[in-house]
Amino acid sequence: MAMTRRTAGDYLLEKGIVTREQLDEARRIQQSTGKDYLQVLIDQTVVSERDAYEAKAFELGMPFADLDRVQPEPSAINVVKEHIAKRYNVIPVKKDGNILYLAMADPSNVMAIDDVRVNSRCTVRPVIAAPGAIEDAIRKAYGGSAADGAATPATTDGGAPVRPQDLKGSVMADVAVYGTKGDLEEDEKAAIREAEEGPIVRVANTIIQQAINERASDIHVEPQARNLRIRYRIDGVLHEMLSLPKYVQAPLISRYKIMAEMNIAEKRLPQDGRIPIRYQNKDYDLRVSSIPTPHGEKIVMRILDKTSVLLGLNKLGFTPETQARLEELIIQPQGMVLSTGPTGSGKTTTQYSVLHKLNSVEKNILTIEDPIEYQLPGIAQVQVNRKAGLTFASALRAFLRQDPDIIMVGEMRDLETAEIAIEAALTGHLVLSTLHTNDAPSAVIRMIDMGVEPYLIAATVTGVLAQRLARRVCQHCKEPREIPAADLRAFGFQIEDPDQMVTIWEGVGCEHCRYRGYAGRVGIYELMVINAEIAEMIVRRAPLSDIKEAAKANGMKELREDGLIKVLEGITTPDEVRRVVFTAGYY
């Protein structure tokens, strides 16, 4: 008769650490949220982190290292470099000949094990330890501080992922442990020591981890007069997530600046940095920006998921007709296709998706970007470096000597860049670029304002794609609602009966969408294809309204009309389309 495998829960029950009711409740939460029941018990302070990971070791049949009692041997510490230990949140505890015993919270993290094996040249045997205890042991073993200013990742798969449902409940314990410290000392080394203290490190990591779990695109760390406000931009809308005591401000901001390899002593000038992290088996880049404000430095971190741009054009929200017309444009051997829209409208994702579709061994694709947001295999990507003299224009000149087939220009910001891009489009290259305009027809007027001759625009630009991002209705809690058809008149809806009603869908809020009614975003598009009539109008500098009417006659659906399609299909709501599309005097 086969023996039943005993779990971590069984261990905790036998030790009298939890009751059956507490364990059953944690497992119910796991079933409804997907959160590991051991982490639920930790968050509820039913069990300590140490007991939970000792139980996990019991379940996996692995040794448990109690780092509060066992001191790592110096011979083991000496063979693993500090930055590797911090990157994966692991620590070597014992070296027996060529065998190295490595304490880690997640023994399934083969990348951590392999990296330690390569660098130590030892056979690695994982043992389980609590992640907080590992962090403390790393600080003690390696001197406690990253005093050399080296950046360390916010979190990795080597530690147990902190996935709190309640961000406040997850960080306030560490804030309380940290206590009232007052303002950060001016001495740089002292500032680094405070920023590397365990509670501050955990608070910084938890804020980043929870932002990723919430699918946020940006984290705002904002000093206020009496507190420190944390906001996430989720699906294009900012939400206040946390208010921290003022005394946490200085060490937390210094922590993020250290991680981003920024100068923590410079507080009067804006700075930029980057934090590469790996979380839940995915790689992320955090682009960090700091600016001085009256209440202290404000930090904004843009979260870039390196896999999100490889969605494919068919997953961006194009209607079949618009996608087919766009694909016809991008398979042309020459010409220029422009993407327009405000910052954060998804232009970069669209451009990368186009490049991903066009990328093949037969094509030489070059890009010039500021910054390079995602690495695309098989494509030569160049980063603007103005200090070294590498601008969009100088890179484009070099590109024309590199035998390119397709060139992507991150943004046409000035006449010089535009003229070289046009030259490339005229000489047998497909050029992709972006502009900041409200709609597709306005791109023509913008280029003329930049100083580009209209006849050159007419000869090179084959299409302009304007876009916005609207929040998707949560598919788990959406419900139908009847509204008067007259409410959709502004979107171009044709009303047949004054009393006509239309069914739309709205999210009522559920756990999946964090009770917001929305989950994810969808593109709203306006594609203007340049035909002979429009080209002739551009040459004679026709008014924008005439160009727009000609584009509509040529099959262009306006942003509001594409939004209407997605409203009627239950993908988004009228309020969302109004929020992202309509501007005063635009329609």
ROVEX-371718 format. One line per field, with one value per residue (C-alpha): residue number from 1; x, y, z; residue in three letters. Coordinates in Angstrom, 1 decimal. Example, Ala and Ser with C-alpha at 12.3 -4.5 7.8 and 13.67 -1.06 7.14 Angstrom:
# ROVEX-371718
nr = 1:2 $
east = 12.3:13.7 $
north = -4.5:-1.1 $
up = 7.8:7.1 $
rest = Ala:Ser $
END
This chain:
# ROVEX-371718
nr = 1:2:3:4:5:6:7:8:9:10:11:12:13:14:15:16:17:18:19:20:21:22:23:24:25:26:27:28:29:30:31:32:33:34:35:36:37:38:39:40:41:42:43:44:45:46:47:48:49:50:51:52:53:54:55:56:57:58:59:60:61:62:63:64:65:66:67:68:69:70:71:72:73:74:75:76:77:78:79:80:81:82:83:84:85:86:87:88:89:90:91:92:93:94:95:96:97:98:99:100:101:102:103:104:105:106:107:108:109:110:111:112:113:114:115:116:117:118:119:120:121:122:123:124:125:126:127:128:129:130:131:132:133:134:135:136:137:138:139:140:141:142:143:144:145:146:147:148:149:150:151:152:153:154:155:156:157:158:159:160:161:162:163:164:165:166:167:168:169:170:171:172:173:174:175:176:177:178:179:180:181:182:183:184:185:186:187:188:189:190:191:192:193:194:195:196:197:198:199:200:201:202:203:204:205:206:207:208:209:210:211:212:213:214:215:216:217:218:219:220:221:222:223:224:225:226:227:228:229:230:231:232:233:234:235:236:237:238:239:240:241:242:243:244:245:246:247:248:249:250:251:252:253:254:255:256:257:258:259:260:261:262:263:264:265:266:267:268:269:270:271:272:273:274:275:276:277:278:279:280:281:282:283:284:285:286:287:288:289:290:291:292:293:294:295:296:297:298:299:300:301:302:303:304:305:306:307:308:309:310:311:312:313:314:315:316:317:318:319:320:321:322:323:324:325:326:327:328:329:330:331:332:333:334:335:336:337:338:339:340:341:342:343:344:345:346:347:348:349:350:351:352:353:354:355:356:357:358:359:360:361:362:363:364:365:366:367:368:369:370:371:372:373:374:375:376:377:378:379:380:381:382:383:384:385:386:387:388:389:390:391:392:393:394:395:396:397:398:399:400:401:402:403:404:405:406:407:408:409:410:411:412:413:414:415:416:417:418:419:420:421:422:423:424:425:426:427:428:429:430:431:432:433:434:435:436:437:438:439:440:441:442:443:444:445:446:447:448:449:450:451:452:453:454:455:456:457:458:459:460:461:462:463:464:465:466:467:468:469:470:471:472:473:474:475:476:477:478:479:480:481:482:483:484:485:486:487:488:489:490:491:492:493:494:495:496:497:498:499:500:501:502:503:504:505:506:507:508:509:510:511:512:513:514:515:516:517:518:519:520:521:522:523:524:525:526:527:528:529:530:531:532:533:534:535:536:537:538:539:540:541:542:543:544:545:546:547:548:549:550:551:552:553:554:555:556:557:558:559:560:561:562:563:564:565:566:567:568:569:570:571:572:573:574:575:576:577:578:579:580:581:582:583:584:585:586:587 $
east = 0.0:1.4:2.2:0.5:3.0:3.1:2.9:4.2:0.7:0.9:4.2:2.8:-0.2:1.9:4.1:1.1:2.1:-1.3:-4.8:-6.8:-9.1:-6.2:-4.8:-8.1:-8.7:-5.3:-5.9:-9.3:-7.5:-5.0:-7.7:-9.4:-6.3:-3.6:-1.4:0.7:-1.0:2.3:2.7:-0.9:0.0:3.0:1.1:-1.6:1.3:-0.1:3.4:6.8:8.8:11.3:8.6:7.0:10.3:11.2:7.9:8.6:12.0:10.1:7.7:10.5:12.7:15.6:17.8:16.7:19.4:18.5:20.7:19.8:21.8:24.2:26.9:28.1:31.7:34.3:35.6:32.2:31.7:35.0:34.0:30.8:31.0:28.8:27.0:25.9:24.7:22.7:21.4:19.7:19.3:21.4:24.3:26.8:26.8:29.4:32.1:33.0:35.7:34.2:30.7:29.1:25.9:23.9:21.0:18.2:14.4:13.6:15.6:14.0:15.8:18.2:19.6:20.9:22.3:24.0:25.5:26.9:28.3:30.0:31.5:32.5:33.6:31.9:29.1:26.1:23.8:20.8:19.4:16.3:16.4:14.0:14.5:14.7:17.3:19.3:19.3:20.5:23.2:24.4:24.9:26.8:29.0:29.9:30.3:26.7:26.7:27.1:29.5:31.0:27.7:27.1:23.5:21.6:18.4:15.2:14.3:15.0:13.6:16.1:14.0:10.4:8.3:6.4:3.0:0.9:-2.8:-2.5:0.6:0.2:0.0:3.2:5.4:4.2:5.8:9.2:8.5:7.8:11.0:13.0:11.6:12.0:15.4:15.1:16.7:19.3:22.9:24.7:27.7:27.5:28.7:26.3:23.5:24.4:24.4:20.9:19.6:21.0:19.3:17.1:13.7:14.3:15.5:12.4:10.1:11.8:11.6:7.9:6.8:8.4:7.1:3.6:3.7:4.6:1.8:-0.7:0.5:1.5:3.5:5.0:5.8:5.7:7.5:6.4:7.6:4.8:4.9:4.2:4.4:5.8:3.1:3.4:1.3:1.0:-0.1:-2.3:-3.8:-3.0:-4.6:-2.7:-3.9:-2.6:-1.4:0.4:1.3:4.5:5.9:8.2:11.2:11.2:11.6:15.3:16.6:14.0:14.8:18.5:17.9:16.3:19.1:21.7:19.9:19.7:23.4:22.7:24.6:22.9:24.9:23.4:19.9:19.7:19.7:17.5:19.1:18.3:19.2:18.2:17.4:17.5:15.5:14.2:11.0:8.9:11.0:10.6:13.1:12.2:13.9:13.0:13.9:14.4:14.1:14.6:13.7:14.1:10.9:10.3:9.7:12.5:13.4:10.6:11.3:9.4:10.2:8.9:8.4:9.4:8.5:10.9:8.4:5.4:6.5:6.4:2.7:2.1:0.0:-3.1:-3.1:-2.9:-6.6:-6.6:-9.8:-9.2:-9.6:-7.1:-4.6:-4.8:-4.2:-1.3:0.3:0.0:2.0:4.8:5.6:6.4:10.1:10.3:8.5:7.7:5.1:4.6:3.0:1.5:0.0:0.8:3.4:2.2:-0.2:1.6:3.6:6.7:4.9:3.3:6.6:8.4:5.5:5.9:9.6:9.0:6.7:9.2:12.3:13.9:17.3:16.8:16.3:18.9:17.0:18.6:17.1:18.1:16.4:16.5:16.5:16.5:13.5:13.6:16.3:15.1:17.1:18.5:18.1:21.0:19.8:21.7:21.4:21.5:24.5:24.5:27.6:29.6:28.0:25.7:22.3:19.4:20.7:24.3:23.2:20.9:23.7:25.8:22.8:22.7:26.2:25.2:23.1:19.8:16.4:14.4:15.2:13.4:13.9:12.7:11.3:11.6:12.3:13.9:14.2:17.7:16.5:13.3:15.3:17.7:14.8:13.1:16.3:16.4:12.7:13.5:16.4:14.8:14.4:11.3:11.4:9.4:9.2:7.0:5.6:3.6:0.3:-3.4:-4.5:-3.2:-3.9:-2.1:1.2:1.4:0.9:3.5:6.1:5.4:5.8:9.2:10.3:9.9:8.9:5.4:6.4:8.9:6.2:3.9:6.7:7.7:5.0:2.8:0.7:0.2:-1.2:-2.6:-3.4:-4.5:-4.7:-8.1:-8.7:-10.4:-13.5:-12.7:-13.8:-14.4:-17.0:-18.5:-22.2:-24.5:-26.2:-28.7:-28.1:-29.8:-28.3:-28.2:-25.3:-23.2:-24.0:-20.6:-18.8:-20.5:-23.3:-26.1:-29.4:-32.4:-35.0:-35.0:-35.9:-33.4:-31.4:-27.9:-26.3:-22.8:-20.7:-19.2:-17.1:-18.7:-15.5:-14.0:-10.8:-9.3:-9.4:-8.8:-12.4:-11.7:-13.9:-11.0:-8.1:-5.5:-5.6:-6.6:-5.4:-7.7:-6.4:-6.8:-4.9:-4.5:-3.2:-1.8:-3.3:-2.8:-5.5:-4.2:-0.6:-1.8:-3.5:-0.3:1.7:-0.7:-0.9:-4.6:-6.3:-6.2:-10.0:-9.8:-7.1:-9.1:-12.2:-10.2:-8.6:-12.1:-13.3:-10.3:-11.4:-9.9:-11.9:-11.4:-10.2:-13.7:-15.2:-12.7:-13.5:-17.2:-16.5:-14.7:-17.5:-20.2:-18.1:-17.9:-14.1:-14.2:-16.6:-17.8:-16.3:-12.9:-13.1:-14.0:-11.1:-8.4:-9.7:-11.8:-10.1:-11.7:-12.6:-11.3:-14.6 $
north = 0.0:3.4:5.9:9.3:12.1:14.3:18.0:21.1:21.6:18.2:19.1:22.4:20.5:17.9:20.5:22.3:25.5:25.8:24.5:22.6:25.6:27.9:25.5:24.9:28.7:29.3:26.6:28.1:31.4:29.6:28.1:31.5:33.7:31.3:32.5:29.7:28.8:28.9:32.5:33.1:31.8:34.0:37.1:36.4:36.1:32.6:31.1:32.6:32.7:30.3:27.7:27.9:27.2:24.4:22.9:23.3:21.6:18.7:18.4:18.4:16.0:18.5:19.8:23.0:25.6:27.7:30.7:32.2:29.4:28.2:30.6:30.2:28.9:31.4:28.7:28.6:32.3:32.8:30.9:32.8:36.5:39.0:40.2:36.7:36.0:39.2:38.7:35.3:35.9:32.8:32.1:29.3:27.7:24.9:23.6:19.9:19.2:20.1:20.1:23.5:23.6:26.6:28.0:29.3:29.8:28.3:25.1:24.8:27.9:26.2:29.5:30.4:27.0:27.0:30.4:29.6:26.3:28.0:30.8:28.6:25.6:23.4:20.9:22.7:21.0:23.2:23.5:25.5:28.6:31.5:34.4:37.0:35.0:34.7:38.4:39.0:36.4:37.9:41.3:39.8:37.6:40.2:43.2:44.4:47.1:47.6:50.5:50.4:51.5:48.3:47.9:44.8:43.5:44.2:40.6:37.4:33.9:32.8:34.2:33.4:35.8:38.3:38.5:40.4:41.0:43.9:46.0:48.0:45.0:43.6:46.6:48.3:45.6:46.4:50.1:49.6:47.6:50.3:52.9:56.6:57.4:61.0:62.5:60.5:61.5:63.6:61.3:59.1:55.9:56.4:56.9:53.7:51.8:53.0:52.2:48.7:47.9:44.8:46.4:49.1:46.5:44.4:47.5:48.5:45.0:44.5:47.7:46.5:43.0:44.1:46.5:43.6:41.5:44.3:44.6:48.2:50.1:52.7:53.1:56.7:57.3:60.8:62.8:64.9:67.4:64.8:61.4:59.4:58.5:55.3:55.2:52.6:53.3:50.4:50.1:53.8:55.2:56.1:54.5:55.5:52.2:53.2:56.1:55.7:57.7:60.6:59.0:56.2:58.6:59.3:55.7:54.3:56.8:56.2:52.4:52.8:55.1:52.6:49.8:52.0:52.9:56.6:59.2:59.2:62.3:64.4:65.6:68.8:67.6:65.0:61.6:58.5:54.9:51.3:48.3:44.8:42.2:38.7:37.8:34.7:33.4:36.6:39.3:43.0:46.3:49.2:52.6:54.9:58.7:61.1:64.8:67.3:68.6:70.9:67.9:65.7:63.7:62.0:58.7:57.2:53.7:52.5:48.7:47.0:43.4:42.1:39.5:41.9:43.3:40.0:39.8:39.7:42.2:39.9:40.4:44.2:44.9:45.6:45.0:42.4:45.2:47.6:44.8:43.6:47.2:47.7:44.4:45.5:48.7:47.0:44.4:47.2:47.3:51.1:54.0:55.3:54.1:56.4:55.7:58.6:59.2:60.7:59.2:55.9:55.1:51.9:53.2:51.3:48.0:48.4:49.2:46.2:43.9:45.1:44.4:41.0:40.1:41.4:39.9:37.1:36.0:37.6:41.1:43.4:45.5:48.4:50.5:53.8:54.3:56.5:54.3:50.7:49.5:45.8:43.6:41.9:38.9:39.1:42.9:45.5:48.1:51.3:53.5:57.2:58.7:62.5:62.9:60.9:62.6:59.7:61.3:60.0:61.9:60.7:57.1:57.3:58.5:55.5:53.1:54.0:52.6:49.3:47.9:48.0:46.7:48.1:51.0:52.0:55.5:55.8:59.3:62.0:65.0:67.5:68.4:66.9:63.4:63.7:64.6:61.6:59.2:60.5:60.0:56.4:55.9:57.4:55.1:51.7:51.2:50.7:53.2:53.0:55.9:57.8:61.3:63.0:64.0:63.7:61.8:60.3:63.2:65.6:63.8:65.5:69.0:68.2:67.2:70.4:72.4:70.7:72.1:69.0:69.8:68.6:66.9:64.7:63.7:62.8:60.7:58.8:58.4:55.4:55.2:56.8:54.8:56.8:54.9:55.1:52.5:51.9:49.6:46.3:45.3:42.5:39.3:37.6:40.0:41.8:42.2:43.7:47.0:48.8:52.4:54.8:54.7:58.5:58.2:56.8:59.5:61.2:58.0:58.0:55.5:55.6:55.9:54.4:55.0:57.8:55.3:52.7:51.0:49.5:46.7:47.5:45.5:46.8:45.2:45.1:44.3:41.0:39.7:39.1:42.8:44.0:45.3:47.9:46.4:46.6:44.2:44.8:47.3:47.2:49.4:51.9:52.7:55.1:54.0:56.6:55.0:57.6:57.3:59.5:61.9:62.4:62.8:65.5:67.3:67.2:68.7:71.6:72.1:71.4:72.1:69.3:68.9:68.2:65.6:63.9:63.7:62.2:59.7:58.7:58.3:56.0:53.7:55.3:54.7:57.5:56.7:57.2:54.8:52.1:52.7:52.3:48.9:47.8:49.1:47.2:44.1:44.3:44.9:48.3:51.0:54.3:56.1:54.6:55.7:59.2:59.3:58.3:59.6:62.8:66.1:69.6:70.7:67.5:66.1 $
up = 0.0:-1.1:1.7:1.6:1.2:4.3:3.7:5.3:6.8:8.4:10.0:11.4:12.8:14.5:16.1:17.4:15.6:13.7:14.3:11.8:11.4:10.6:8.1:6.4:6.2:4.6:2.0:1.2:0.6:-1.6:-3.7:-4.3:-4.7:-5.9:-3.1:-1.4:1.9:3.8:2.7:3.8:7.3:7.4:6.3:9.0:11.6:12.4:11.9:11.7:8.5:10.1:11.0:7.6:5.8:8.2:7.4:3.7:4.1:5.8:2.9:0.3:2.3:2.4:5.2:6.9:7.9:10.9:10.2:13.6:15.2:12.4:11.3:7.7:7.5:6.2:3.8:2.2:2.1:0.4:-2.7:-3.5:-4.4:-2.6:-5.7:-6.5:-3.0:-3.1:-6.7:-5.8:-2.0:-1.2:1.2:1.4:4.8:4.6:2.3:2.5:0.0:-3.4:-2.1:-1.2:0.9:-0.3:1.9:-0.3:0.1:-3.3:-4.0:-7.4:-8.7:-11.0:-12.3:-8.9:-8.3:-11.7:-11.3:-7.9:-9.3:-12.2:-10.1:-7.1:-9.2:-6.6:-6.6:-5.0:-2.6:-1.7:1.8:2.8:4.9:5.6:3.1:5.9:7.7:4.5:4.0:7.6:7.1:3.9:5.6:8.4:6.2:3.6:5.9:5.9:3.3:-0.4:0.4:-3.0:-4.5:-6.4:-7.4:-6.2:-7.7:-6.0:-5.9:-7.6:-7.9:-5.4:-2.5:-1.7:-3.7:-1.5:-3.1:-0.6:-1.3:1.2:0.5:3.7:5.9:4.3:4.8:8.0:10.2:8.6:8.9:12.6:13.1:11.4:13.9:13.8:12.5:11.6:8.5:6.7:7.5:5.0:5.0:2.0:3.7:6.5:4.0:2.3:5.6:6.5:3.0:3.3:6.6:6.5:7.0:4.4:1.9:2.4:2.1:-1.2:-2.5:-1.5:-3.2:-6.5:-6.2:-5.5:-8.4:-10.7:-9.2:-9.8:-13.4:-12.8:-15.5:-13.1:-9.5:-8.0:-4.8:-3.8:-0.8:0.8:3.6:6.3:4.7:1.7:-0.8:-3.0:-6.2:-8.9:-12.5:-13.3:-16.8:-17.4:-14.2:-11.0:-7.7:-4.3:-2.7:0.5:2.8:4.7:7.7:6.8:8.5:5.9:3.0:3.0:3.4:1.0:-1.7:-1.1:-1.4:-4.8:-6.0:-4.9:-6.7:-9.9:-9.6:-9.2:-7.1:-3.7:-2.6:-5.5:-4.5:-6.4:-10.0:-11.9:-12.4:-14.4:-13.7:-14.3:-12.1:-13.8:-11.8:-12.2:-10.5:-10.8:-13.7:-15.7:-16.4:-15.9:-16.3:-14.1:-15.6:-12.7:-12.7:-9.8:-9.6:-6.7:-5.1:-2.1:0.1:-1.2:-4.2:-6.2:-7.7:-10.7:-11.9:-15.2:-15.2:-18.5:-18.9:-21.5:-22.8:-23.2:-26.6:-28.3:-28.3:-32.0:-34.0:-33.6:-29.8:-29.7:-30.4:-34.1:-36.0:-38.8:-41.4:-39.8:-39.2:-42.8:-44.1:-41.7:-42.8:-46.4:-45.5:-43.6:-46.3:-48.8:-49.6:-49.0:-47.6:-44.1:-41.6:-38.6:-35.2:-33.3:-30.0:-26.5:-24.2:-22.8:-25.7:-26.7:-29.7:-28.7:-28.2:-31.6:-33.3:-31.6:-32.6:-36.2:-36.1:-34.5:-37.4:-40.0:-38.4:-40.5:-41.5:-44.9:-43.4:-42.0:-39.3:-37.5:-34.7:-33.0:-29.7:-26.6:-24.6:-25.8:-23.9:-25.0:-26.5:-29.7:-30.9:-34.4:-34.6:-34.3:-31.7:-31.1:-28.0:-28.3:-26.5:-26.8:-24.6:-27.1:-30.1:-31.1:-31.9:-33.9:-37.0:-36.7:-36.2:-39.2:-41.4:-40.3:-40.8:-44.5:-44.9:-43.1:-46.0:-44.1:-45.2:-42.3:-40.0:-36.9:-35.5:-31.9:-32.4:-35.1:-32.8:-35.2:-38.9:-39.3:-38.1:-40.3:-43.4:-43.1:-42.4:-45.5:-47.5:-46.3:-47.3:-50.7:-51.3:-50.9:-47.2:-45.0:-42.2:-38.9:-36.6:-34.1:-33.7:-30.9:-32.5:-31.5:-34.6:-37.8:-40.2:-37.8:-38.4:-41.8:-40.4:-37.6:-40.2:-42.2:-39.0:-38.4:-41.8:-44.0:-47.6:-48.3:-51.6:-49.6:-47.1:-50.0:-51.7:-48.6:-46.0:-46.8:-43.7:-40.2:-37.2:-34.3:-31.1:-27.5:-24.7:-23.0:-20.0:-20.7:-19.0:-16.5:-18.2:-14.8:-13.5:-16.5:-16.7:-19.4:-19.0:-21.2:-22.1:-24.5:-28.0:-27.8:-25.3:-28.1:-30.6:-30.0:-31.1:-34.5:-33.6:-36.1:-34.2:-36.0:-33.2:-30.6:-28.0:-29.0:-26.3:-26.6:-24.5:-23.2:-20.7:-17.4:-14.7:-11.3:-9.5:-8.3:-6.8:-10.2:-11.1:-7.5:-7.5:-10.2:-12.9:-15.4:-16.1:-18.8:-21.7:-25.4:-28.2:-30.0:-33.5:-36.4:-39.6:-42.4:-45.6:-48.0:-51.5:-54.6:-53.6:-50.1:-51.4:-53.8:-50.9:-48.9:-51.7:-52.0:-48.2:-48.0:-44.6:-42.0:-42.2:-45.9:-45.4:-42.6:-44.8:-47.7:-45.3:-44.1:-47.7:-48.2:-45.4:-42.2:-39.0:-36.5:-33.0:-31.6:-34.2:-33.4:-29.7:-30.5:-32.0:-28.9:-26.7:-28.6:-28.5:-24.7:-24.6:-23.0:-21.9:-23.2:-20.2:-21.1:-24.7:-23.7:-21.2:-23.7:-27.0:-26.6:-26.1:-26.0:-29.5:-31.1:-32.3 $
rest = Met:Ala:Met:Thr:Arg:Arg:Thr:Ala:Gly:Asp:Tyr:Leu:Leu:Glu:Lys:Gly:Ile:Val:Thr:Arg:Glu:Gln:Leu:Asp:Glu:Ala:Arg:Arg:Ile:Gln:Gln:Ser:Thr:Gly:Lys:Asp:Tyr:Leu:Gln:Val:Leu:Ile:Asp:Gln:Thr:Val:Val:Ser:Glu:Arg:Asp:Ala:Tyr:Glu:Ala:Lys:Ala:Phe:Glu:Leu:Gly:Met:Pro:Phe:Ala:Asp:Leu:Asp:Arg:Val:Gln:Pro:Glu:Pro:Ser:Ala:Ile:Asn:Val:Val:Lys:Glu:His:Ile:Ala:Lys:Arg:Tyr:Asn:Val:Ile:Pro:Val:Lys:Lys:Asp:Gly:Asn:Ile:Leu:Tyr:Leu:Ala:Met:Ala:Asp:Pro:Ser:Asn:Val:Met:Ala:Ile:Asp:Asp:Val:Arg:Val:Asn:Ser:Arg:Cys:Thr:Val:Arg:Pro:Val:Ile:Ala:Ala:Pro:Gly:Ala:Ile:Glu:Asp:Ala:Ile:Arg:Lys:Ala:Tyr:Gly:Gly:Ser:Ala:Ala:Asp:Gly:Ala:Ala:Thr:Pro:Ala:Thr:Thr:Asp:Gly:Gly:Ala:Pro:Val:Arg:Pro:Gln:Asp:Leu:Lys:Gly:Ser:Val:Met:Ala:Asp:Val:Ala:Val:Tyr:Gly:Thr:Lys:Gly:Asp:Leu:Glu:Glu:Asp:Glu:Lys:Ala:Ala:Ile:Arg:Glu:Ala:Glu:Glu:Gly:Pro:Ile:Val:Arg:Val:Ala:Asn:Thr:Ile:Ile:Gln:Gln:Ala:Ile:Asn:Glu:Arg:Ala:Ser:Asp:Ile:His:Val:Glu:Pro:Gln:Ala:Arg:Asn:Leu:Arg:Ile:Arg:Tyr:Arg:Ile:Asp:Gly:Val:Leu:His:Glu:Met:Leu:Ser:Leu:Pro:Lys:Tyr:Val:Gln:Ala:Pro:Leu:Ile:Ser:Arg:Tyr:Lys:Ile:Met:Ala:Glu:Met:Asn:Ile:Ala:Glu:Lys:Arg:Leu:Pro:Gln:Asp:Gly:Arg:Ile:Pro:Ile:Arg:Tyr:Gln:Asn:Lys:Asp:Tyr:Asp:Leu:Arg:Val:Ser:Ser:Ile:Pro:Thr:Pro:His:Gly:Glu:Lys:Ile:Val:Met:Arg:Ile:Leu:Asp:Lys:Thr:Ser:Val:Leu:Leu:Gly:Leu:Asn:Lys:Leu:Gly:Phe:Thr:Pro:Glu:Thr:Gln:Ala:Arg:Leu:Glu:Glu:Leu:Ile:Ile:Gln:Pro:Gln:Gly:Met:Val:Leu:Ser:Thr:Gly:Pro:Thr:Gly:Ser:Gly:Lys:Thr:Thr:Thr:Gln:Tyr:Ser:Val:Leu:His:Lys:Leu:Asn:Ser:Val:Glu:Lys:Asn:Ile:Leu:Thr:Ile:Glu:Asp:Pro:Ile:Glu:Tyr:Gln:Leu:Pro:Gly:Ile:Ala:Gln:Val:Gln:Val:Asn:Arg:Lys:Ala:Gly:Leu:Thr:Phe:Ala:Ser:Ala:Leu:Arg:Ala:Phe:Leu:Arg:Gln:Asp:Pro:Asp:Ile:Ile:Met:Val:Gly:Glu:Met:Arg:Asp:Leu:Glu:Thr:Ala:Glu:Ile:Ala:Ile:Glu:Ala:Ala:Leu:Thr:Gly:His:Leu:Val:Leu:Ser:Thr:Leu:His:Thr:Asn:Asp:Ala:Pro:Ser:Ala:Val:Ile:Arg:Met:Ile:Asp:Met:Gly:Val:Glu:Pro:Tyr:Leu:Ile:Ala:Ala:Thr:Val:Thr:Gly:Val:Leu:Ala:Gln:Arg:Leu:Ala:Arg:Arg:Val:Cys:Gln:His:Cys:Lys:Glu:Pro:Arg:Glu:Ile:Pro:Ala:Ala:Asp:Leu:Arg:Ala:Phe:Gly:Phe:Gln:Ile:Glu:Asp:Pro:Asp:Gln:Met:Val:Thr:Ile:Trp:Glu:Gly:Val:Gly:Cys:Glu:His:Cys:Arg:Tyr:Arg:Gly:Tyr:Ala:Gly:Arg:Val:Gly:Ile:Tyr:Glu:Leu:Met:Val:Ile:Asn:Ala:Glu:Ile:Ala:Glu:Met:Ile:Val:Arg:Arg:Ala:Pro:Leu:Ser:Asp:Ile:Lys:Glu:Ala:Ala:Lys:Ala:Asn:Gly:Met:Lys:Glu:Leu:Arg:Glu:Asp:Gly:Leu:Ile:Lys:Val:Leu:Glu:Gly:Ile:Thr:Thr:Pro:Asp:Glu:Val:Arg:Arg:Val:Val:Phe:Thr:Ala:Gly:Tyr:Tyr $
END
